[in-house]
Amino acid sequence: MSNNFSAEISSRICNHMNEDHGDAVVLYAKTFGGITDAIAAQMLSIDAQGMDLTAKVNGEDVPVRIEFDHVLVDSEDAHQTLIAMVKQARVQSK
């Protein structure tokens, strides 16, 4: 477990993703969380092993846990991993 993921880092990443990249968060829920009917999603937290989202499906909030393919080292690793994941999700959704 990486000690480089404080609550502040998680909060900063989540706020940024929810405010500036909401479409990417929905793609994460659909592609990696298997919630194909999601119409909206929010990132609740991120840690070295994965991220917790809530997806909106048929008016209900559905919790989603997505595990990363590796343990994240730091916030830069999180940044690069999230970018790679959204690129992969966009390719898969075509």
Secondary structure, DSSP 8 states (H G I E B T S, - for coil): --S---HHHHHHHHHHHHHH-HHHHHHHHHHTS--TT-SEEEEEEE-SSEEEEEEEETTEEEEEEEE-SS---SHHHHHHHHHHHHHHHHHHT-
